[in-house]
Amino acid sequence: MVFILPDAADADSPLKPDELQVLRAQYEKEGYYVGVQTKFNYAWGLIKSSSRSEQQEGVRLLSDIFRNAPERRRECLYYLALGNYKLGNYAEARRYNDLLLDHEPSNLQASSLRDLIDDKVAKEGLMGVAILSGVAIAAGVVGGMLFKGARRR
């Protein structure tokens, strides 16, 4: 069975509220006996959301599917990586994405997502260095002013 996964950029376009409501209604209607496909569809819609809490719920549902439905793990890997990426959990996103790439080295969507994760980590790493540098400079200036003030007394 071959699955075609959307590009990572697709996750940035949330479903319309009424589209997500259809998925939610089906999920809630099935209740305790919710099917794996229904749960997956709802989780996918939540991952696409711009709401952090909905994204977290989507990752939680996908994690549940990943644990309990071995036949759906491959699909879950990509969306778990994508959901964690959107949440800023880059180490988790990379872990799931690397698992998928281990099984499918030529998966273009996973390769694209790996590049997005790497770019984000690099940018945030540089931002962290810039912030630490700014703090160090500010501390140096304040320390110098205090030292200078203490010498005058």
N, CA, C and O atoms as a DFTB+ gen file, in Angstrom:
612 C
 N C O
     1  1       0.842      -1.175       0.000
     2  2       0.000       0.000       0.000
     3  2       0.889       1.241       0.000
     4  3       1.799       1.340       0.823
     5  1       0.650       2.176      -0.891
     6  2       1.438       3.388      -0.986
     7  2       0.585       4.557      -0.504
     8  3      -0.548       4.737      -0.952
     9  1       1.136       5.345       0.407
    10  2       0.447       6.521       0.917
    11  2       1.118       7.748       0.341
    12  3       2.345       7.810       0.260
    13  1       0.334       8.708      -0.053
    14  2       0.896       9.961      -0.527
    15  2       0.662      10.991       0.565
    16  3      -0.473      11.302       0.926
    17  1       1.757      11.504       1.073
    18  2       1.674      12.473       2.160
    19  2       1.810      13.877       1.604
    20  3       2.564      14.093       0.654
    21  1       1.101      14.829       2.171
    22  2       1.208      16.205       1.706
    23  2       2.536      16.822       2.108
    24  3       3.215      16.333       3.011
    25  1       2.887      17.873       1.446
    26  2       4.083      18.621       1.780
    27  2       3.916      19.246       3.157
    28  3       2.796      19.524       3.586
    29  1       5.026      19.467       3.846
    30  2       4.978      20.039       5.198
    31  2       4.286      21.395       5.211
    32  3       3.670      21.766       6.210
    33  1       4.382      22.135       4.118
    34  2       3.743      23.449       4.059
    35  2       2.221      23.332       4.162
    36  3       1.555      24.275       4.587
    37  1       1.676      22.191       3.779
    38  2       0.236      21.961       3.860
    39  2      -0.266      22.076       5.297
    40  3      -1.421      22.439       5.522
    41  1       0.573      21.776       6.249
    42  2       0.170      21.823       7.654
    43  2      -0.045      23.252       8.139
    44  3      -0.680      23.468       9.171
    45  1       0.477      24.218       7.407
    46  2       0.309      25.611       7.804
    47  2      -1.017      26.200       7.345
    48  3      -1.342      27.337       7.686
    49  1      -1.778      25.440       6.581
    50  2      -3.087      25.934       6.157
    51  2      -4.165      25.162       6.923
    52  3      -4.530      24.049       6.545
    53  1      -4.671      25.773       8.010
    54  2      -5.646      25.075       8.844
    55  2      -6.950      24.809       8.093
    56  3      -7.282      25.492       7.125
    57  1      -7.663      23.816       8.559
    58  2      -8.982      23.545       8.015
    59  2      -9.916      24.683       8.407
    60  3      -9.683      25.384       9.392
    61  1     -10.970      24.854       7.626
    62  2     -12.003      25.821       8.006
    63  2     -12.686      25.270       9.256
    64  3     -12.764      24.054       9.431
    65  1     -13.179      26.147      10.122
    66  2     -13.820      25.683      11.359
    67  2     -14.914      24.634      11.132
    68  3     -15.026      23.675      11.896
    69  1     -15.721      24.821      10.075
    70  2     -16.789      23.841       9.840
    71  2     -16.234      22.501       9.358
    72  3     -16.845      21.461       9.607
    73  1     -15.082      22.506       8.670
    74  2     -14.450      21.256       8.244
    75  2     -13.920      20.488       9.467
    76  3     -14.100      19.276       9.583
    77  1     -13.267      21.219      10.364
    78  2     -12.773      20.586      11.580
    79  2     -13.933      20.081      12.434
    80  3     -13.833      19.035      13.075
    81  1     -15.029      20.829      12.438
    82  2     -16.200      20.422      13.216
    83  2     -16.775      19.110      12.697
    84  3     -17.249      18.292      13.486
    85  1     -16.743      18.895      11.391
    86  2     -17.229      17.625      10.829
    87  2     -16.391      16.470      11.372
    88  3     -16.933      15.440      11.772
    89  1     -15.049      16.645      11.385
    90  2     -14.157      15.603      11.901
    91  2     -14.386      15.380      13.396
    92  3     -14.419      14.243      13.866
    93  1     -14.544      16.479      14.135
    94  2     -14.786      16.393      15.586
    95  2     -16.107      15.675      15.869
    96  3     -16.178      14.818      16.750
    97  1     -17.149      16.028      15.118
    98  2     -18.467      15.418      15.327
    99  2     -18.414      13.908      15.077
   100  3     -19.002      13.132      15.830
   101  1     -17.717      13.498      14.029
   102  2     -17.598      12.066      13.746
   103  2     -16.829      11.364      14.873
   104  3     -17.206      10.277      15.310
   105  1     -15.745      12.002      15.336
   106  2     -14.932      11.449      16.419
   107  2     -15.780      11.284      17.685
   108  3     -15.755      10.235      18.328
   109  1     -16.519      12.320      18.026
   110  2     -17.347      12.274      19.243
   111  2     -18.514      11.298      19.098
   112  3     -18.899      10.639      20.064
   113  1     -19.075      11.207      17.894
   114  2     -20.200      10.296      17.642
   115  2     -19.781       8.841      17.885
   116  3     -20.555       8.055      18.431
   117  1     -18.563       8.489      17.483
   118  2     -18.093       7.117      17.648
   119  2     -17.739       6.812      19.103
   120  3     -17.679       5.648      19.501
   121  1     -17.507       7.854      19.891
   122  2     -17.296       7.706      21.324
   123  2     -16.205       6.724      21.703
   124  3     -15.111       6.744      21.140
   125  1     -16.511       5.872      22.657
   126  2     -15.533       4.922      23.198
   127  2     -15.008       3.980      22.120
   128  3     -13.869       3.521      22.206
   129  1     -15.812       3.689      21.118
   130  2     -15.436       2.739      20.067
   131  2     -14.946       3.448      18.802
   132  3     -15.107       2.937      17.694
   133  1     -14.357       4.608      18.975
   134  2     -13.894       5.377      17.822
   135  2     -12.913       4.548      16.994
   136  3     -12.010       3.903      17.527
   137  1     -13.116       4.583      15.676
   138  2     -12.251       3.845      14.770
   139  2     -10.913       4.535      14.576
   140  3     -10.785       5.745      14.765
   141  1      -9.934       3.756      14.200
   142  2      -8.586       4.294      14.001
   143  2      -8.596       5.362      12.900
   144  3      -7.956       6.403      13.047
   145  1      -9.312       5.114      11.807
   146  2      -9.337       6.089      10.709
   147  2      -9.993       7.390      11.144
   148  3      -9.516       8.470      10.796
   149  1     -11.076       7.300      11.899
   150  2     -11.752       8.508      12.391
   151  2     -10.828       9.290      13.317
   152  3     -10.725      10.513      13.217
   153  1     -10.163       8.582      14.210
   154  2      -9.236       9.231      15.142
   155  2      -8.080       9.875      14.371
   156  3      -7.663      10.993      14.676
   157  1      -7.571       9.157      13.373
   158  2      -6.474       9.685      12.567
   159  2      -6.913      10.952      11.827
   160  3      -6.190      11.948      11.822
   161  1      -8.082      10.916      11.210
   162  2      -8.586      12.077      10.469
   163  2      -8.730      13.298      11.381
   164  3      -8.355      14.412      11.013
   165  1      -9.275      13.071      12.563
   166  2      -9.456      14.167      13.521
   167  2      -8.099      14.691      13.987
   168  3      -7.900      15.902      14.082
   169  1      -7.175      13.791      14.276
   170  2      -5.830      14.199      14.698
   171  2      -5.159      15.021      13.599
   172  3      -4.524      16.037      13.881
   173  1      -5.299      14.584      12.358
   174  2      -4.736      15.312      11.211
   175  2      -5.303      16.732      11.156
   176  3      -4.559      17.693      10.962
   177  1      -6.615      16.861      11.326
   178  2      -7.241      18.183      11.323
   179  2      -6.738      19.058      12.466
   180  3      -6.544      20.262      12.296
   181  1      -6.529      18.448      13.628
   182  2      -6.021      19.197      14.781
   183  2      -4.572      19.640      14.564
   184  3      -4.202      20.751      14.947
   185  1      -3.761      18.792      13.962
   186  2      -2.361      19.147      13.678
   187  2      -2.307      20.365      12.760
   188  3      -1.442      21.227      12.917
   189  1      -3.220      20.434      11.816
   190  2      -3.248      21.553      10.867
   191  2      -3.716      22.865      11.510
   192  3      -3.520      23.942      10.947
   193  1      -4.325      22.770      12.673
   194  2      -4.893      23.933      13.343
   195  2      -3.818      24.973      13.672
   196  3      -2.634      24.652      13.766
   197  1      -4.247      26.202      13.842
   198  2      -3.325      27.241      14.303
   199  2      -3.384      27.390      15.824
   200  3      -2.651      28.191      16.403
   201  1      -4.250      26.621      16.460
   202  2      -4.372      26.637      17.922
   203  2      -3.395      25.636      18.536
   204  3      -3.417      24.450      18.208
   205  1      -2.553      26.123      19.415
   206  2      -1.564      25.262      20.060
   207  2      -2.218      24.108      20.819
   208  3      -1.743      22.975      20.747
   209  1      -3.296      24.383      21.542
   210  2      -3.952      23.323      22.313
   211  2      -4.539      22.254      21.386
   212  3      -4.518      21.070      21.723
   213  1      -5.054      22.653      20.240
   214  2      -5.571      21.666      19.285
   215  2      -4.422      20.858      18.677
   216  3      -4.556      19.654      18.461
   217  1      -3.312      21.509      18.406
   218  2      -2.140      20.790      17.893
   219  2      -1.660      19.761      18.916
   220  3      -1.313      18.636      18.558
   221  1      -1.643      20.153      20.185
   222  2      -1.228      19.229      21.248
   223  2      -2.173      18.029      21.326
   224  3      -1.732      16.893      21.495
   225  1      -3.457      18.288      21.202
   226  2      -4.433      17.205      21.223
   227  2      -4.221      16.291      20.011
   228  3      -4.329      15.071      20.135
   229  1      -3.924      16.861      18.859
   230  2      -3.645      16.067      17.670
   231  2      -2.441      15.165      17.873
   232  3      -2.469      13.996      17.489
   233  1      -1.384      15.695      18.472
   234  2      -0.190      14.891      18.750
   235  2      -0.529      13.784      19.752
   236  3      -0.048      12.659      19.617
   237  1      -1.342      14.093      20.743
   238  2      -1.743      13.085      21.729
   239  2      -2.517      11.946      21.063
   240  3      -2.257      10.773      21.331
   241  1      -3.461      12.294      20.201
   242  2      -4.240      11.271      19.501
   243  2      -3.361      10.426      18.580
   244  3      -3.508       9.205      18.522
   245  1      -2.458      11.075      17.869
   246  2      -1.551      10.334      16.984
   247  2      -0.627       9.409      17.775
   248  3      -0.326       8.299      17.336
   249  1      -0.182       9.871      18.939
   250  2       0.666       9.028      19.793
   251  2      -0.090       7.780      20.221
   252  3       0.470       6.685      20.277
   253  1      -1.365       7.962      20.520
   254  2      -2.205       6.838      20.900
   255  2      -2.343       5.848      19.741
   256  3      -2.232       4.638      19.941
   257  1      -2.581       6.352      18.548
   258  2      -2.678       5.485      17.369
   259  2      -1.348       4.772      17.143
   260  3      -1.317       3.575      16.857
   261  1      -0.255       5.511      17.272
   262  2       1.075       4.942      17.051
   263  2       1.320       3.750      17.988
   264  3       1.864       2.727      17.574
   265  1       0.915       3.898      19.242
   266  2       1.111       2.824      20.220
   267  2       0.195       1.632      19.985
   268  3       0.602       0.483      20.157
   269  1      -1.044       1.912      19.589
   270  2      -2.063       0.861      19.572
   271  2      -2.425       0.305      18.196
   272  3      -3.146      -0.690      18.115
   273  1      -1.956       0.905      17.135
   274  2      -2.302       0.431      15.786
   275  2      -1.029       0.329      14.941
   276  3      -0.725       1.233      14.163
   277  1      -0.291      -0.766      15.093
   278  2       0.989      -0.918      14.388
   279  2       0.884      -0.718      12.869
   280  3       1.832      -0.260      12.231
   281  1      -0.267      -1.063      12.302
   282  2      -0.430      -0.914      10.849
   283  2      -0.494       0.548      10.404
   284  3      -0.386       0.837       9.213
   285  1      -0.666       1.461      11.345
   286  2      -0.748       2.892      11.005
   287  2       0.484       3.673      11.442
   288  3       0.517       4.897      11.310
   289  1       1.484       2.994      11.953
   290  2       2.663       3.689      12.493
   291  2       3.364       4.532      11.453
   292  3       3.784       5.653      11.743
   293  1       3.496       4.016      10.255
   294  2       4.208       4.741       9.213
   295  2       3.549       6.098       8.939
   296  3       4.240       7.112       8.838
   297  1       2.237       6.120       8.821
   298  2       1.529       7.380       8.610
   299  2       1.675       8.295       9.823
   300  3       1.863       9.504       9.686
   301  1       1.588       7.706      10.995
   302  2       1.674       8.493      12.231
   303  2       3.036       9.165      12.373
   304  3       3.121      10.293      12.859
   305  1       4.096       8.488      11.958
   306  2       5.439       9.056      12.106
   307  2       5.532      10.444      11.481
   308  3       6.032      11.383      12.099
   309  1       5.052      10.559      10.266
   310  2       5.140      11.853       9.574
   311  2       4.348      12.933      10.311
   312  3       4.848      14.036      10.532
   313  1       3.121      12.611      10.686
   314  2       2.291      13.623      11.342
   315  2       2.725      13.903      12.776
   316  3       2.539      15.016      13.269
   317  1       3.294      12.919      13.446
   318  2       3.877      13.182      14.766
   319  2       5.078      14.116      14.627
   320  3       5.271      15.018      15.441
   321  1       5.874      13.893      13.598
   322  2       7.009      14.792      13.343
   323  2       6.498      16.191      13.023
   324  3       7.005      17.178      13.555
   325  1       5.511      16.275      12.167
   326  2       4.957      17.566      11.763
   327  2       4.316      18.292      12.943
   328  3       4.528      19.490      13.132
   329  1       3.529      17.558      13.736
   330  2       2.880      18.176      14.892
   331  2       3.884      18.687      15.907
   332  3       3.739      19.791      16.432
   333  1       4.895      17.889      16.179
   334  2       5.930      18.329      17.121
   335  2       6.724      19.503      16.566
   336  3       7.133      20.387      17.319
   337  1       6.943      19.520      15.269
   338  2       7.614      20.663      14.631
   339  2       6.792      21.930      14.853
   340  3       7.328      22.965      15.249
   341  1       5.489      21.841      14.596
   342  2       4.633      23.021      14.768
   343  2       4.587      23.483      16.216
   344  3       4.433      24.674      16.487
   345  1       4.719      22.546      17.146
   346  2       4.708      22.889      18.572
   347  2       6.061      23.393      19.066
   348  3       6.172      23.859      20.200
   349  1       7.089      23.304      18.222
   350  2       8.422      23.749      18.626
   351  2       9.216      22.679      19.355
   352  3      10.263      22.970      19.934
   353  1       8.730      21.444      19.334
   354  2       9.439      20.317      19.947
   355  2      10.344      19.689      18.888
   356  3      10.064      18.603      18.380
   357  1      11.420      20.380      18.567
   358  2      12.224      19.991      17.413
   359  2      12.963      18.674      17.609
   360  3      13.156      17.935      16.643
   361  1      13.376      18.362      18.818
   362  2      14.060      17.088      19.055
   363  2      13.096      15.923      18.811
   364  3      13.466      14.929      18.185
   365  1      11.869      16.046      19.303
   366  2      10.863      15.013      19.069
   367  2      10.512      14.934      17.583
   368  3      10.383      13.845      17.023
   369  1      10.361      16.090      16.958
   370  2      10.042      16.116      15.528
   371  2      11.132      15.400      14.740
   372  3      10.842      14.606      13.845
   373  1      12.373      15.682      15.073
   374  2      13.492      15.050      14.368
   375  2      13.502      13.540      14.625
   376  3      13.771      12.755      13.716
   377  1      13.212      13.142      15.853
   378  2      13.217      11.715      16.194
   379  2      12.189      10.950      15.357
   380  3      12.514       9.917      14.772
   381  1      10.960      11.448      15.298
   382  2       9.924      10.775      14.506
   383  2      10.257      10.813      13.014
   384  3      10.082       9.823      12.303
   385  1      10.732      11.951      12.559
   386  2      11.046      12.082      11.139
   387  2      12.204      11.160      10.745
   388  3      12.187      10.553       9.674
   389  1      13.200      11.061      11.614
   390  2      14.333      10.165      11.327
   391  2      13.892       8.705      11.290
   392  3      14.397       7.925      10.483
   393  1      12.952       8.333      12.161
   394  2      12.420       6.968      12.121
   395  2      11.765       6.685      10.771
   396  3      11.935       5.607      10.201
   397  1      11.021       7.656      10.271
   398  2      10.385       7.488       8.968
   399  2      11.436       7.393       7.874
   400  3      11.338       6.542       6.990
   401  1      12.442       8.260       7.926
   402  2      13.492       8.244       6.903
   403  2      14.338       6.972       6.976
   404  3      14.876       6.538       5.958
   405  1      14.462       6.375       8.149
   406  2      15.168       5.095       8.258
   407  2      14.474       4.019       7.423
   408  3      15.131       3.176       6.812
   409  1      13.145       4.058       7.404
   410  2      12.369       3.067       6.653
   411  2      12.169       3.475       5.199
   412  3      12.043       2.624       4.319
   413  1      12.141       4.775       4.956
   414  2      11.891       5.286       3.606
   415  2      12.862       6.421       3.293
   416  3      12.470       7.588       3.324
   417  1      14.113       6.105       2.994
   418  2      15.124       7.143       2.771
   419  2      14.808       8.101       1.621
   420  3      15.323       9.218       1.590
   421  1      13.981       7.681       0.693
   422  2      13.674       8.543      -0.449
   423  2      12.344       9.287      -0.289
   424  3      11.845       9.864      -1.255
   425  1      11.764       9.282       0.915
   426  2      10.496       9.958       1.163
   427  2      10.712      11.474       1.072
   428  3      11.372      12.070       1.922
   429  1      10.150      12.077       0.035
   430  2      10.371      13.505      -0.222
   431  2       9.753      14.398       0.851
   432  3      10.334      15.420       1.219
   433  1       8.579      14.017       1.352
   434  2       7.934      14.827       2.389
   435  2       8.774      14.826       3.661
   436  3       8.967      15.870       4.284
   437  1       9.269      13.658       4.042
   438  2      10.094      13.565       5.250
   439  2      11.416      14.296       5.050
   440  3      11.927      14.915       5.984
   441  1      11.974      14.231       3.847
   442  2      13.219      14.966       3.559
   443  2      12.982      16.469       3.647
   444  3      13.802      17.210       4.190
   445  1      11.851      16.904       3.108
   446  2      11.500      18.322       3.174
   447  2      11.309      18.764       4.630
   448  3      11.763      19.837       5.028
   449  1      10.634      17.925       5.412
   450  2      10.416      18.254       6.819
   451  2      11.733      18.269       7.585
   452  3      11.922      19.104       8.470
   453  1      12.637      17.363       7.261
   454  2      13.957      17.359       7.913
   455  2      14.658      18.696       7.668
   456  3      15.254      19.266       8.582
   457  1      14.585      19.191       6.438
   458  2      15.204      20.480       6.124
   459  2      14.563      21.613       6.926
   460  3      15.258      22.499       7.424
   461  1      13.237      21.580       7.047
   462  2      12.543      22.610       7.836
   463  2      12.969      22.554       9.299
   464  3      13.222      23.586       9.921
   465  1      13.044      21.344       9.842
   466  2      13.449      21.176      11.247
   467  2      14.871      21.693      11.441
   468  3      15.144      22.440      12.380
   469  1      15.774      21.293      10.550
   470  2      17.176      21.721      10.656
   471  2      17.309      23.240      10.556
   472  3      18.073      23.853      11.301
   473  1      16.557      23.843       9.628
   474  2      16.601      25.307       9.484
   475  2      16.111      26.000      10.750
   476  3      16.711      26.973      11.206
   477  1      15.022      25.496      11.310
   478  2      14.452      26.109      12.509
   479  2      15.411      25.988      13.690
   480  3      15.603      26.943      14.442
   481  1      16.015      24.806      13.848
   482  2      16.966      24.587      14.935
   483  2      18.169      25.520      14.765
   484  3      18.645      26.105      15.738
   485  1      18.655      25.655      13.538
   486  2      19.803      26.536      13.281
   487  2      19.449      27.994      13.582
   488  3      20.233      28.707      14.208
   489  1      18.273      28.435      13.138
   490  2      17.854      29.819      13.382
   491  2      17.674      30.093      14.866
   492  3      18.119      31.122      15.373
   493  1      17.022      29.171      15.558
   494  2      16.807      29.368      16.989
   495  2      18.113      29.271      17.756
   496  3      18.293      29.941      18.773
   497  1      19.026      28.435      17.269
   498  2      20.353      28.342      17.886
   499  2      21.099      29.656      17.750
   500  3      21.726      30.123      18.700
   501  1      21.031      30.256      16.556
   502  2      21.682      31.549      16.345
   503  2      21.018      32.634      17.172
   504  3      21.693      33.513      17.706
   505  1      19.699      32.576      17.280
   506  2      18.988      33.561      18.093
   507  2      19.399      33.417      19.552
   508  3      19.587      34.415      20.248
   509  1      19.537      32.176      20.017
   510  2      19.967      31.937      21.395
   511  2      21.357      32.485      21.646
   512  3      21.621      33.071      22.696
   513  1      22.251      32.296      20.679
   514  2      23.610      32.831      20.804
   515  2      23.562      34.355      20.840
   516  3      24.264      34.982      21.634
   517  1      22.733      34.953      19.980
   518  2      22.617      36.408      19.946
   519  2      22.065      36.940      21.272
   520  3      22.542      37.955      21.780
   521  1      21.079      36.268      21.823
   522  2      20.502      36.701      23.102
   523  2      21.539      36.591      24.211
   524  3      21.695      37.514      25.010
   525  1      22.245      35.473      24.264
   526  2      23.281      35.301      25.290
   527  2      24.391      36.342      25.132
   528  3      24.913      36.861      26.119
   529  1      24.741      36.636      23.889
   530  2      25.766      37.661      23.652
   531  2      25.285      39.020      24.135
   532  3      26.037      39.772      24.756
   533  1      24.024      39.330      23.845
   534  2      23.458      40.605      24.294
   535  2      23.426      40.702      25.803
   536  3      23.729      41.756      26.363
   537  1      23.066      39.631      26.463
   538  2      23.038      39.604      27.933
   539  2      24.451      39.780      28.484
   540  3      24.657      40.508      29.455
   541  1      25.416      39.117      27.866
   542  2      26.804      39.224      28.328
   543  2      27.322      40.649      28.163
   544  3      28.002      41.175      29.044
   545  1      26.999      41.268      27.036
   546  2      27.427      42.660      26.804
   547  2      26.774      43.584      27.823
   548  3      27.437      44.437      28.413
   549  1      25.468      43.410      28.027
   550  2      24.764      44.252      29.000
   551  2      25.335      44.063      30.399
   552  3      25.508      45.033      31.137
   553  1      25.627      42.823      30.764
   554  2      26.204      42.559      32.080
   555  2      27.580      43.205      32.196
   556  3      27.949      43.724      33.250
   557  1      28.327      43.166      31.108
   558  2      29.643      43.797      31.109
   559  2      29.543      45.306      31.281
   560  3      30.320      45.898      32.030
   561  1      28.599      45.928      30.598
   562  2      28.409      47.380      30.706
   563  2      27.972      47.742      32.119
   564  3      28.519      48.665      32.722
   565  1      26.996      47.024      32.647
   566  2      26.509      47.303      34.006
   567  2      27.628      47.058      35.018
   568  3      27.837      47.855      35.932
   569  1      28.343      45.947      34.842
   570  2      29.460      45.649      35.751
   571  2      30.525      46.730      35.692
   572  3      31.073      47.132      36.718
   573  1      30.814      47.199      34.481
   574  2      31.806      48.271      34.332
   575  2      31.352      49.551      35.003
   576  3      32.152      50.237      35.640
   577  1      30.070      49.883      34.868
   578  2      29.549      51.094      35.495
   579  2      29.596      50.969      37.018
   580  3      29.944      51.924      37.712
   581  1      29.247      49.799      37.532
   582  2      29.293      49.585      38.980
   583  2      30.728      49.651      39.496
   584  3      30.992      50.247      40.540
   585  1      31.644      49.040      38.764
   586  2      33.052      49.036      39.150
   587  2      33.608      50.455      39.132
   588  3      34.345      50.853      40.035
   589  1      33.252      51.210      38.107
   590  2      33.704      52.590      37.990
   591  2      33.145      53.447      39.118
   592  3      33.854      54.276      39.688
   593  1      31.842      53.238      39.442
   594  2      31.194      53.965      40.530
   595  2      31.818      53.627      41.869
   596  3      31.945      54.508      42.719
   597  1      32.207      52.397      42.084
   598  2      32.810      51.967      43.341
   599  2      34.209      52.559      43.497
   600  3      34.624      52.857      44.617
   601  1      34.927      52.733      42.421
   602  2      36.290      53.282      42.491
   603  2      36.262      54.764      42.813
   604  3      37.206      55.277      43.414
   605  1      35.204      55.467      42.430
   606  2      35.109      56.906      42.677
   607  2      34.886      57.205      44.135
   608  3      35.231      58.299      44.581
   609  1      34.338      56.310      44.888
   610  2      34.010      56.551      46.291
   611  2      35.211      56.435      47.096
   612  3      35.157      56.602      48.314
